[in-house]
């Protein structure tokens, strides 16, 4: 029997909150190099369509749609449904509560090369899925500013 280091994959999203949007760093717990950066809507008390989701730990599942292709679905967000991690480069114009992975942060709630960041994230998540490991996402505040 193999000695497994982890029985699940935990993604950690550390957020930097601003009135115009939320920027973050996403990495695999235990690793020092970020997988990507993230952009989201500002915190507006978890109001659907206009706020990022609350901090906490969530289960993540793989999902596919024509619009976003292969992406991730965050399960059991209180008071919200269909919260996804999908490509977008401008949180205010393109997001309704979801999280967008980006390669580079260009401003508050803005970034570049989102599809490339999504592909890197999917690649890492697929490795865990092949091992039948559950995937968790922990969202918490950032200790120092991002971008």
Secondary structure by P-SEA (a helix, b strand, c coil): cccccccbbbbbbbbbbcccccccccccccccccccccccccccccccccccccbbbbbbbbbbcccccccccccccccccccccccccccccccccbbbbbccccccccccaaaaaaaaaaaaaaaaaaacbbbbbbbbbbccccc
